[in-house]
Amino acid sequence: MSGMFITGTDTGVGKTMASAALLQRSRARGVPAVGLTPLARGCELGPEGWRNQDALALLAASTPRPSYSDVNPYALELPLAPEIAARRAGVEVRLEVLEAAYNRLHDQSKFVVVEGVGGWLAPLSASLEQLDLVRLLHVPVVLVVGMRLGCINHARLTARAIAADGARLVGWIASHVDPDMQCQDENFEILRARLDVPCWGRLPHSTEPDPQSLGAHLAIPNPAQ
């Protein structure tokens, strides 16, 4: 694999945390890897331009450290659905821009973790789906499942949608976003029995997640293989 695409069962399920943990896990195994979040919303304007906290987290977990503009080609101000945020900013999201950023990152590290936006079917623009980017980059998909009430249905629906679109789902990660969720282990076991790909690990709930320690919770294939 030259890279992987991280999608989720919804927004706010821990895709950034999982992506950063994957980067740290790759680093621990001696495989340089960098992160890419193609389109980030809710950015803040600073001395160096628009910046997004999730994109900065991926940048901090990347080896080597690429430029921010490559890690986050489209930095949008409003915390809205991607299509709406881009429209409000007067920005046209173009696949060739994302492909160029991916290629520059790949030249530096040989392995790129691409974090998607929201859930699998959240469009990038009026004419672009996240599937279009996955097909263009020829990367497999990893699903982050937000462990909370309803996760079994959301995970199975997302896995079916990925398969129906012709993308290749290679694994899933349980992200314990709700510390008060009842029957967490039982829900996890149901998901492990129903999803047709291996679980790469369970990320515990944390108010201040540390990618390095979270990476230890993952058991993933060697990206260099």
N, C-alpha and C positions, 0 to 999 in steps of 0.2 A: 504494500500500500504506500502511495505517495502522500496520502492524506485521508481524512475522514470528515464527515459532516455530522454535526451534533444537532439533533432536533429534540423537541419535547412534546409532552402530552398537552401542554398549555404554556402560557407565559407565566413567569414567576415560579418555575419548578426546579430551578437550580442548574440551568444549562451552562451558565458562566462558571459556576463552582465546579461542575463536572469537567468542563473544558480545561480549566486551569489545573485541576487535579490530573487530568490525562497528560497535560504538558509536563507537569512535575514528575509523573510516573515515567514518562519517556526519558526525561533528563536523568532520573535515577538509574535507568538501564543503559545509559550511555548513548542514547539516541537523541541528538539535537532536534528540537521541534519548536515551531512558532504558532501563534494563534492568529486567526483572522475572523473578525466580526464584520461582515460586509456592510451592514446597515445598522447603525445604532441611533436610538432615539433618546430624548431626555438629556441631551448634551448641554454642558455649561460653557460659556465663553470665558476664556482666560487669556493670559499674555501670549500663549502660543496658538490660540484659536479655539475652536469648539472641541471639547473633550468629553468623553463618556466614561463613567466609572467602571463599567463592565469591560470596555475595551482596554482601559488602563490595567485592569487585573490580568487580562490575557497578555498584555505587553510585558508586565512584570514577571510572568511565568514563562516567557519565551526565552529560548536559547538558540542563537544569539539574539540580542535586542534589536529588532528592526525599527524602522521609522513608524511613528504613529499613523501617518497617512496610509501606509501599506496595511497596517493591522486593522484600521477602520476607514475605508475609502469614503463612505458616506456617513458623516456625522451630522445628525439632524437635531434641532432644538426641541421640538415639541414631543412629549411622551405619548404619542398617539399610534394608532395602527400604521405600519410602514407606508402603505399607499397614501394615507391621509397626511402623514408627517412630511413626506416628500413633496406632495402637491402643495401644501401650505408653504414650504420652503422654496418652491419654484425649481425643484431639482428633478431631473430625469435620471432614473436609475438605469444604468446601461451594463449589460453583461460583459462587454469588452473591457470596461474599467475594472470590474471584479476579477476577471480572468487575468488581467495584467498584474494586479496586486498579488494574486495567488502565485503567479509564475515568479515574481520577484522574491516572494517569501520562500518559495520552494527552492530557488537557486541558492538561498542562504542556508537552509536547514535540511532540505530533502524530505521533510515531513511537516504537513500543515494541518492543524486542527481548526476546522471552519465551524463557527457557532452560528446556527440559524436564528431566525427571528420568530419569537412566539412558538406556535405549534406548526406542524407540518404544512397545513393548508392555508397559513397566513401568507397572502401574496406579497411579493416585493414591490410590485407596482401594478398599474392597471393592465399591463401586458405581460408581466413576468411572475412566474411562480418559483418557489424555492427549488422545485424539481428541475427547472431549467438550468439552474446553477449546478446542481448535483450532476446532471447529465453532461454539462459542459466540462466540468472538472474531472469526471470519471472517478468519483470517490464513493465509497460505501457509506451507509448511514448508521449512526448509533442513536438509540432512543433513550432520553432521560425521562423517567417516570416519576412525577411528583407524587409521593406517597401520602395521599389524603383520601378522604371519602370520595368515591367515584373513580378512583385511579384504575380499577380493573377494566371498566368500560372504556375509559379514555385511552388506555394503553392498547387494548385489543383493536379498537377502532383505528388508532393511528398506525399500528402495525399492518393492518389490512389495507389502509390507504397507501402506505409506502409500497407494499407489494403490488397493489393494483396499478400504481403509477410506473411500475417496472424498475424501481430503484432497489438496491440490495441492502437490506437490513442485516447487520452482522452481529449486533449485540445490544443489550440494554443495561441501564444503570438505574438503580433505585435511589431516589433522593428523598430523604425523610424531612420534608418541608414542614409537616405539621406534627409537633412534638406531642400533641394531645390526641392523635389519631388512635382509635381503638383497634385492637386485633392487628397490629402492624405485621407481626410474623405470619399470621394466617393469610393476610392479603398478599404478602410477598410470596408465599408458597403457591398460592393460586396463580399468580402471575408467572412464576417460574414454570409451572406446569402447563400454562396455556400459551405462552409466547414460544415461538419456534426457534428462537436464537438464544445463545447463552447469556446469562447475567454476568456482567463484568465487575459487579460489586455493589455494595450498599453504602451510601454516603450518609453519615449521621447528621442529625439536626445540629446546627451551630449558629449562634448569633454573630460570631466573628470567625468565619471559616478561614482556615489556613490551608492553601492548596497543597503545601508540602506534606502535611500530616494526612490530609484527605487522600492524597495519591496512594498512601499505603493501604487504603481500603479497596483498591482496584487491582484486579488481576486480568490483564489484557494481553492479546497477542502481541508479539514483537513487531512494531511497525517496520523494522528493517527487513522482515521476512517477506 
